[in-house]
Amino acid sequence: PFWLLGVASGVHHFCFSPVSAAGAAPPCAPHDSIAMAPRASRSLALPGALAAAGAWSLLRSSPLSPSLAAFSAPSAGAASEGTAFGFGIPPRAAGGVSGAGFGRAERVAAGARGGATAVLEQEQVSTYSGPSVGQLALQFLGAVAAGGAAVAAAAGTPIAAKGVVGVLGLYVIMSLNEYVVHRYYQHLGINKTGIMRWLRNKFNIKAMKSSGHVEHHKETLDDMSLDIKPDPILDNDPFRGTAFSWSVSAVMTFEIAIQSYPWLWLCGWSFKASTIALFVAMFLHAAVWQTLHPDMHELPDPPITYGVPGWSMKFLRKTGYFKFLYMNHEGHHRAPGAHGNYNVCFPLADHMFGTYVGVIPPKQLEPQAA
Protein backbone atom coordinates (compact mmCIF):
# COMPACT_ATOMS: atom_id res chain seq x y z
CA PRO A 1 0.00 0.00 0.00
CA PHE A 2 1.07 3.57 -0.72
CA TRP A 3 1.04 4.71 2.89
CA LEU A 4 3.57 2.04 3.89
CA LEU A 5 6.16 3.74 1.68
CA GLY A 6 5.64 6.96 3.59
CA VAL A 7 5.91 5.20 6.94
CA ALA A 8 9.05 3.41 5.81
CA SER A 9 10.63 6.65 4.66
CA GLY A 10 9.81 8.29 7.98
CA VAL A 11 11.31 5.39 9.94
CA HIS A 12 14.40 5.54 7.75
CA HIS A 13 14.92 9.24 8.50
CA PHE A 14 14.20 8.85 12.19
CA CYS A 15 16.48 5.86 12.72
CA PHE A 16 19.42 6.72 10.47
CA SER A 17 19.74 10.52 10.64
CA PRO A 18 22.80 11.44 12.70
CA VAL A 19 21.51 13.17 15.84
CA SER A 20 23.52 14.16 18.87
CA ALA A 21 22.61 13.11 22.37
CA ALA A 22 21.13 16.55 23.03
CA GLY A 23 18.70 16.01 20.18
CA ALA A 24 20.23 18.55 17.80
CA ALA A 25 22.00 17.88 14.54
CA PRO A 26 25.80 18.06 14.71
CA PRO A 27 27.15 21.41 13.47
CA CYS A 28 28.46 21.09 9.94
CA ALA A 29 28.15 24.64 8.64
CA PRO A 30 27.95 28.16 10.14
CA HIS A 31 24.20 28.43 9.50
CA ASP A 32 23.60 25.48 11.80
CA SER A 33 23.98 27.85 14.73
CA ILE A 34 20.49 29.22 13.90
CA ALA A 35 17.86 27.79 16.22
CA MET A 36 16.06 25.02 14.35
CA ALA A 37 14.14 21.90 15.20
CA PRO A 38 16.19 18.73 15.60
CA ARG A 39 17.16 17.19 12.30
CA ALA A 40 15.23 14.01 13.01
CA SER A 41 11.98 15.90 13.48
CA ARG A 42 12.65 18.10 10.46
CA SER A 43 13.45 15.18 8.16
CA LEU A 44 10.49 13.24 9.50
CA ALA A 45 7.99 16.02 8.89
CA LEU A 46 7.42 15.66 5.13
CA PRO A 47 7.53 11.85 4.95
CA GLY A 48 5.17 11.70 7.92
CA ALA A 49 2.75 14.17 6.38
CA LEU A 50 2.84 12.38 3.04
CA ALA A 51 2.32 9.02 4.71
CA ALA A 52 -0.68 10.42 6.59
CA ALA A 53 -2.08 11.88 3.35
CA GLY A 54 -1.66 8.57 1.54
CA ALA A 55 -3.29 6.57 4.35
CA TRP A 56 -6.12 9.08 4.67
CA SER A 57 -6.82 9.02 0.94
CA LEU A 58 -6.97 5.25 0.80
CA LEU A 59 -9.16 5.04 3.87
CA ARG A 60 -11.54 7.66 2.49
CA SER A 61 -11.88 5.82 -0.78
CA SER A 62 -12.28 2.44 0.88
CA PRO A 63 -15.64 0.68 0.83
CA LEU A 64 -15.06 0.12 4.57
CA SER A 65 -15.73 3.81 5.26
CA PRO A 66 -19.53 4.22 5.10
CA SER A 67 -19.42 7.52 6.96
CA LEU A 68 -17.75 9.08 3.93
CA ALA A 69 -20.36 7.87 1.46
CA ALA A 70 -21.72 11.37 0.90
CA PHE A 71 -18.35 12.57 -0.38
CA SER A 72 -17.68 9.45 -2.40
CA ALA A 73 -21.03 9.11 -4.18
CA PRO A 74 -20.79 9.93 -7.91
CA SER A 75 -23.12 12.27 -9.76
CA ALA A 76 -26.66 11.54 -10.87
CA GLY A 77 -27.41 9.46 -7.81
CA ALA A 78 -25.34 6.47 -8.91
CA ALA A 79 -23.93 4.24 -6.20
CA SER A 80 -20.20 3.78 -5.82
CA GLU A 81 -18.73 0.80 -4.03
CA GLY A 82 -15.03 0.65 -4.76
CA THR A 83 -11.68 2.34 -5.06
CA ALA A 84 -9.91 3.68 -8.09
CA PHE A 85 -8.00 0.60 -9.12
CA GLY A 86 -10.63 -2.02 -8.59
CA PHE A 87 -10.21 -2.94 -4.91
CA GLY A 88 -13.61 -3.80 -3.49
CA ILE A 89 -15.51 -3.12 -6.73
CA PRO A 90 -18.09 -5.72 -7.73
CA PRO A 91 -17.51 -7.32 -11.13
CA ARG A 92 -18.91 -5.28 -14.01
CA ALA A 93 -21.00 -8.28 -15.05
CA ALA A 94 -23.07 -7.93 -11.88
CA GLY A 95 -23.94 -4.33 -12.68
CA GLY A 96 -24.94 -4.55 -16.33
CA VAL A 97 -23.91 -5.50 -19.81
CA SER A 98 -22.31 -2.29 -21.00
CA GLY A 99 -18.85 -1.37 -19.80
CA ALA A 100 -15.12 -1.32 -20.26
CA GLY A 101 -13.84 -4.63 -21.50
CA PHE A 102 -17.26 -5.75 -22.74
CA GLY A 103 -17.50 -6.03 -26.50
CA ARG A 104 -20.26 -6.15 -29.05
CA ALA A 105 -21.09 -9.84 -28.53
CA GLU A 106 -22.13 -9.36 -24.91
CA ARG A 107 -24.28 -6.32 -25.66
CA VAL A 108 -25.93 -7.91 -28.70
CA ALA A 109 -26.69 -11.09 -26.75
CA ALA A 110 -28.25 -9.08 -23.94
CA GLY A 111 -30.23 -6.85 -26.26
CA ALA A 112 -31.54 -9.80 -28.28
CA ARG A 113 -33.35 -11.30 -25.31
CA GLY A 114 -36.16 -8.76 -25.81
CA GLY A 115 -39.22 -7.95 -23.71
CA ALA A 116 -39.10 -7.25 -20.01
CA THR A 117 -35.68 -8.84 -19.65
CA ALA A 118 -34.13 -6.28 -21.99
CA VAL A 119 -35.80 -3.45 -20.09
CA LEU A 120 -34.58 -4.85 -16.77
CA GLU A 121 -31.01 -5.18 -18.00
CA GLN A 122 -31.11 -1.70 -19.52
CA GLU A 123 -32.12 -0.35 -16.12
CA GLN A 124 -29.24 -2.25 -14.51
CA VAL A 125 -26.77 -0.57 -16.86
CA SER A 126 -27.74 2.85 -15.46
CA THR A 127 -26.41 1.81 -12.02
CA TYR A 128 -22.76 2.82 -12.19
CA SER A 129 -20.60 0.62 -9.97
CA GLY A 130 -17.19 2.24 -10.37
CA PRO A 131 -15.35 4.79 -8.23
CA SER A 132 -16.48 8.37 -7.76
CA VAL A 133 -14.57 11.48 -8.75
CA GLY A 134 -13.64 12.02 -5.12
CA GLN A 135 -12.23 8.52 -4.78
CA LEU A 136 -10.15 8.88 -7.93
CA ALA A 137 -8.79 12.23 -6.75
CA LEU A 138 -7.86 10.87 -3.34
CA GLN A 139 -6.23 7.79 -4.81
CA PHE A 140 -4.18 9.95 -7.18
CA LEU A 141 -3.10 12.25 -4.35
CA GLY A 142 -2.25 9.22 -2.25
CA ALA A 143 -0.02 7.87 -5.03
CA VAL A 144 1.71 11.25 -5.40
CA ALA A 145 2.14 11.46 -1.63
CA ALA A 146 3.70 8.01 -1.51
CA GLY A 147 6.06 8.88 -4.35
CA GLY A 148 7.03 12.10 -2.62
CA ALA A 149 7.70 10.25 0.62
CA ALA A 150 9.92 7.76 -1.17
CA VAL A 151 11.89 10.56 -2.85
CA ALA A 152 12.18 12.41 0.47
CA ALA A 153 13.67 9.30 2.06
CA ALA A 154 16.14 8.79 -0.78
CA ALA A 155 17.09 12.33 -1.82
CA GLY A 156 15.81 14.74 0.81
CA THR A 157 12.82 16.95 1.46
CA PRO A 158 13.63 19.84 -0.96
CA ILE A 159 13.89 17.54 -3.96
CA ALA A 160 10.71 15.71 -2.93
CA ALA A 161 8.82 19.00 -2.63
CA LYS A 162 9.96 20.07 -6.12
CA GLY A 163 8.96 16.70 -7.49
CA VAL A 164 5.47 16.70 -5.97
CA VAL A 165 4.70 20.27 -7.09
CA GLY A 166 6.07 19.56 -10.57
CA VAL A 167 4.02 16.39 -11.04
CA LEU A 168 0.81 18.02 -9.84
CA GLY A 169 1.36 20.99 -12.14
CA LEU A 170 2.10 18.72 -15.10
CA TYR A 171 -1.16 16.86 -14.48
CA VAL A 172 -3.07 20.17 -14.49
CA ILE A 173 -1.40 21.13 -17.78
CA MET A 174 -2.33 17.79 -19.35
CA SER A 175 -5.94 17.97 -18.16
CA LEU A 176 -6.42 21.58 -19.32
CA ASN A 177 -4.97 20.85 -22.75
CA GLU A 178 -7.12 17.76 -23.18
CA TYR A 179 -10.16 19.86 -22.31
CA VAL A 180 -9.35 22.82 -24.54
CA VAL A 181 -8.41 20.71 -27.59
CA HIS A 182 -11.48 18.50 -27.23
CA ARG A 183 -13.96 21.31 -26.66
CA TYR A 184 -12.64 24.12 -28.84
CA TYR A 185 -10.83 22.26 -31.64
CA GLN A 186 -12.45 18.85 -32.03
CA HIS A 187 -15.97 20.13 -31.29
CA LEU A 188 -15.35 23.45 -33.06
CA GLY A 189 -16.21 25.40 -29.94
CA ILE A 190 -13.73 28.07 -31.02
CA ASN A 191 -16.14 29.10 -33.78
CA LYS A 192 -18.67 30.13 -31.10
CA THR A 193 -16.28 32.35 -29.13
CA GLY A 194 -16.63 36.12 -29.25
CA ILE A 195 -13.09 36.69 -30.49
CA MET A 196 -13.56 34.28 -33.40
CA ARG A 197 -16.85 35.89 -34.39
CA TRP A 198 -15.18 39.30 -34.31
CA LEU A 199 -12.30 38.07 -36.47
CA ARG A 200 -14.73 36.58 -39.00
CA ASN A 201 -16.68 39.82 -39.23
CA LYS A 202 -13.63 42.09 -39.23
CA PHE A 203 -11.22 40.17 -41.45
CA ASN A 204 -13.54 37.71 -43.21
CA ILE A 205 -11.75 34.74 -41.61
CA LYS A 206 -13.42 31.42 -42.35
CA ALA A 207 -14.74 29.27 -39.54
CA MET A 208 -12.69 26.26 -38.51
CA LYS A 209 -13.77 23.04 -40.23
CA SER A 210 -14.21 19.64 -38.63
CA SER A 211 -11.20 17.37 -38.28
CA GLY A 212 -13.50 14.32 -38.24
CA HIS A 213 -14.50 14.35 -34.58
CA VAL A 214 -17.93 15.84 -35.24
CA GLU A 215 -18.51 13.10 -37.82
CA HIS A 216 -17.41 10.53 -35.23
CA HIS A 217 -20.20 11.71 -32.95
CA LYS A 218 -22.77 11.54 -35.72
CA GLU A 219 -22.13 7.85 -36.31
CA THR A 220 -21.91 6.86 -32.61
CA LEU A 221 -25.08 5.21 -31.31
CA ASP A 222 -26.40 5.37 -27.75
CA ASP A 223 -24.74 2.06 -26.82
CA MET A 224 -21.38 3.44 -28.12
CA SER A 225 -21.34 1.17 -31.17
CA LEU A 226 -20.87 2.79 -34.58
CA ASP A 227 -23.42 3.09 -37.36
CA ILE A 228 -20.75 3.28 -40.04
CA LYS A 229 -21.71 5.12 -43.20
CA PRO A 230 -19.56 6.50 -46.01
CA ASP A 231 -17.77 9.68 -44.91
CA PRO A 232 -14.94 11.41 -46.82
CA ILE A 233 -12.99 12.19 -43.63
CA LEU A 234 -13.47 9.05 -41.54
CA ASP A 235 -13.16 6.58 -44.40
CA ASN A 236 -9.45 7.41 -44.72
CA ASP A 237 -8.81 6.45 -41.10
CA PRO A 238 -8.96 2.75 -40.15
CA PHE A 239 -9.99 3.78 -36.62
CA ARG A 240 -12.52 6.41 -37.74
CA GLY A 241 -11.21 9.21 -35.57
CA THR A 242 -11.04 7.23 -32.34
CA ALA A 243 -7.24 6.80 -32.05
CA PHE A 244 -4.07 8.90 -32.25
CA SER A 245 -1.55 8.20 -34.99
CA TRP A 246 2.15 8.74 -34.34
CA SER A 247 2.02 12.07 -36.20
CA VAL A 248 -0.85 13.31 -34.01
CA SER A 249 1.02 12.22 -30.88
CA ALA A 250 4.07 14.18 -32.05
CA VAL A 251 2.01 17.37 -32.45
CA MET A 252 0.47 16.86 -29.01
CA THR A 253 3.90 16.30 -27.45
CA PHE A 254 5.13 19.62 -28.87
CA GLU A 255 2.00 21.35 -27.57
CA ILE A 256 2.56 20.07 -24.02
CA ALA A 257 6.33 20.64 -24.18
CA ILE A 258 6.07 24.41 -24.67
CA GLN A 259 4.00 24.58 -21.49
CA SER A 260 5.58 21.89 -19.31
CA TYR A 261 9.24 22.91 -19.72
CA PRO A 262 8.74 26.43 -18.28
CA TRP A 263 6.65 25.07 -15.42
CA LEU A 264 9.10 22.33 -14.47
CA TRP A 265 12.00 24.79 -14.79
CA LEU A 266 10.25 27.07 -12.29
CA CYS A 267 9.93 24.04 -10.02
CA GLY A 268 13.68 23.48 -10.19
CA TRP A 269 13.68 20.45 -12.46
CA SER A 270 16.63 19.79 -14.76
CA PHE A 271 16.16 19.63 -18.54
CA LYS A 272 16.78 15.88 -18.46
CA ALA A 273 14.22 15.27 -15.71
CA SER A 274 11.70 17.53 -17.46
CA THR A 275 12.13 15.65 -20.73
CA ILE A 276 11.67 12.28 -19.06
CA ALA A 277 8.54 13.54 -17.29
CA LEU A 278 7.14 14.94 -20.55
CA PHE A 279 7.52 11.69 -22.48
CA VAL A 280 6.23 9.56 -19.61
CA ALA A 281 3.14 11.77 -19.30
CA MET A 282 2.49 11.75 -23.04
CA PHE A 283 2.92 7.98 -23.25
CA LEU A 284 0.53 7.41 -20.34
CA HIS A 285 -2.09 9.69 -21.90
CA ALA A 286 -1.83 8.07 -25.32
CA ALA A 287 -1.80 4.55 -23.87
CA VAL A 288 -4.96 5.18 -21.85
CA TRP A 289 -6.70 6.81 -24.83
CA GLN A 290 -5.72 4.06 -27.28
CA THR A 291 -6.76 1.33 -24.85
CA LEU A 292 -10.07 2.96 -23.97
CA HIS A 293 -11.51 4.82 -26.96
CA PRO A 294 -11.41 2.48 -29.98
CA ASP A 295 -12.43 -0.50 -27.82
CA MET A 296 -15.49 1.22 -26.36
CA HIS A 297 -16.64 1.96 -29.92
CA GLU A 298 -16.09 -1.70 -30.86
CA LEU A 299 -13.03 -1.12 -33.01
CA PRO A 300 -9.82 -3.18 -32.79
CA ASP A 301 -6.82 -2.06 -30.77
CA PRO A 302 -4.49 0.22 -32.79
CA PRO A 303 -1.22 -1.58 -33.59
CA ILE A 304 2.19 -0.13 -32.85
CA THR A 305 2.61 0.67 -36.55
CA TYR A 306 -0.26 3.18 -36.24
CA GLY A 307 0.44 4.78 -32.88
CA VAL A 308 0.85 3.89 -29.23
CA PRO A 309 -0.63 0.35 -29.23
CA GLY A 310 -4.09 -0.17 -27.84
CA TRP A 311 -3.02 -3.28 -25.95
CA SER A 312 -0.48 -1.30 -23.90
CA MET A 313 -2.90 -0.89 -20.96
CA LYS A 314 -5.36 -3.63 -21.75
CA PHE A 315 -4.81 -5.08 -18.28
CA LEU A 316 -6.54 -2.00 -16.79
CA ARG A 317 -9.83 -2.35 -18.66
CA LYS A 318 -11.61 -4.08 -15.77
CA THR A 319 -10.30 -1.68 -13.11
CA GLY A 320 -12.25 1.07 -11.41
CA TYR A 321 -10.19 3.73 -13.19
CA PHE A 322 -11.31 2.51 -16.62
CA LYS A 323 -14.88 2.03 -15.40
CA PHE A 324 -14.94 5.69 -14.49
CA LEU A 325 -13.39 6.77 -17.80
CA TYR A 326 -15.87 4.62 -19.71
CA MET A 327 -18.84 6.09 -17.81
CA ASN A 328 -17.41 9.59 -18.18
CA HIS A 329 -17.06 9.29 -21.96
CA GLU A 330 -20.48 7.70 -22.32
CA GLY A 331 -21.83 10.82 -20.65
CA HIS A 332 -19.96 12.97 -23.16
CA HIS A 333 -21.62 11.20 -26.09
CA ARG A 334 -25.08 11.24 -24.47
CA ALA A 335 -25.05 14.83 -23.24
CA PRO A 336 -27.14 17.25 -25.36
CA GLY A 337 -24.87 18.59 -28.06
CA ALA A 338 -22.02 16.53 -26.56
CA HIS A 339 -21.47 19.47 -24.22
CA GLY A 340 -19.85 18.03 -21.13
CA ASN A 341 -17.22 15.56 -19.92
CA TYR A 342 -14.58 16.84 -22.32
CA ASN A 343 -11.79 15.22 -20.30
CA VAL A 344 -11.22 11.65 -21.41
CA CYS A 345 -8.05 10.39 -19.70
CA PHE A 346 -7.07 13.04 -17.12
CA PRO A 347 -10.18 14.23 -15.22
CA LEU A 348 -10.00 17.70 -13.67
CA ALA A 349 -10.77 20.55 -16.08
CA ASP A 350 -14.44 19.61 -16.45
CA HIS A 351 -14.83 20.21 -12.72
CA MET A 352 -12.96 23.50 -12.95
CA PHE A 353 -15.25 24.85 -15.70
CA GLY A 354 -18.52 23.26 -14.59
CA THR A 355 -18.98 20.93 -17.56
CA TYR A 356 -18.93 17.60 -15.72
CA VAL A 357 -22.31 15.93 -16.36
CA GLY A 358 -21.76 12.76 -14.36
CA VAL A 359 -23.59 9.52 -15.11
CA ILE A 360 -26.01 9.67 -18.04
CA PRO A 361 -27.74 6.28 -18.41
CA PRO A 362 -28.65 4.93 -21.85
CA LYS A 363 -32.08 5.42 -23.32
CA GLN A 364 -34.62 2.97 -21.97
CA LEU A 365 -35.59 0.13 -24.26
CA GLU A 366 -39.24 -0.10 -25.14
CA PRO A 367 -40.94 -3.36 -24.02
CA GLN A 368 -41.23 -5.83 -26.88
CA ALA A 369 -43.30 -8.92 -27.33
CA ALA A 370 -41.36 -12.06 -26.63
C-alpha positions, 0 to 999 in steps of 0.5 A: 500500500502507498502509505507504507512507503511513507511510513518506511521513509519516515522510519528511515529518516528517524532511525538513520539521521545522525543526531547528537545526544542533546537532540540537535544535529551536529554542526556542519556549517555556520548556518547550523547555529540558527535555532532550528528543530532537531534534524530528526523531526525536520526530516520526518515532517514531510515523509510523515505528512505524506504518509498520513495523506496517503493513508487518509486518501486510501481510507476515504476511498475504501468501501469500509468507510460508510461515513464518507459515502456522501463525499464518495457518491458519484453524480446523478445518484449512482452508487459507488462501491469501490476504489480507483484501481478495482479494490472492493468493486463488484464485477462489471457483469453484476452491474450490467452488460455495457462497460469497459472490456465488454465487447459487441457480442455481450451487448448484442446477446443481452439486447436480443433477449427482448421484452421485459428482460431487456428493459430490466437489464437496460435499467441495470446498466444505469447503475454505475458501480465504479469509483467516484470522482472524489475517490479517484482524486484521493487515490491519485493524491495518495499515489503522489504522496507516496512517491514524494515520501519515497523521494524524500527518504532517498534524496531529501525533502527539498527535492521531494517538494519540487517533485510533488509540485512539478508532477501536480502541475504537469497533471493540471497542464495535461488535463487543461490541454485535453479539455481545450483541444477537445472542446474548442478544436475537435468540437469546433467550440472556437467558432462560437467564441466572441473573439472568433466571431469578431475576427470573422466579421472584421477580417472575413476569416473562415470558420474552422472546419471539422477534423473528423471528430464531429462526424465521429459523434454523428455515427456513434449510437447510444450504446457506443457502437458505430453506425458506419456510413460513407464519410470522406474524412473518416473513411481514410482512417482505419480507426474512424477518428477514435485513435491517435496516430504517431504524427498526431502524438508528435504534435500533441507532445510539442504542444505540451512541451512548450508549457511543461518545460517552463513550469518544471524549470520554475519548479527546479527540475533539470532539462533531463528530468523535465524531458523524461517527465514529458515523455512519460506523461504523453505515453501514459495519456496516449496509452490510456486513450488508445486502450479505452476509446477504440475499444469502447466503440467496438473497433480493434486495438491500434497496432504499434505501426499506427500509434501507441498500441491499444493493448499497452494498458489492456490489463486496466480495462476491468479496473475502477479507473477505466470504469470511471473513464468509460462512464465519463465518456459515455456521458460525453456522447449522451449529453445534449450537443455533446457538451460536457465531460470533455476530459477523457483520460485526465479528469479535472478541467471539467470540474474547474469549468462546470462541464462535468455531467456525471452519469447519463444512463442509456435510453430505456428500451421499449418493451417488446413482445417475446 
